[in-house]
């Protein structure tokens, strides 16, 4: 073998098989730990996003409840005074209900299952799977 061939030779080829398996076990453990840490971090972020969605749903529910109260007041005014004040209360009630419904829908959208998935973790796991398959195919 020439000196040029020795220069380009992969040093891992000279290692015993036990050393290679030890490296594989260590690297697999490190990879698993890194994946678990990434999953924890991403799930913490997703929990924060879910809390924001829950806050919108709660705010929407409270505003819708206020709208129901205003509509009830409008019905009372309509029955008691068959005059214009009930019309104003009715308009206000409809507007409050519309705002509450919009907030509730925004919150519901933030709570969809797709938004709560740990996307980065899933992608790195797919990458790891592809890498492992390519290593086994060698």
Beta strands, then each sheet from edge to edge (+ up, - down):
end
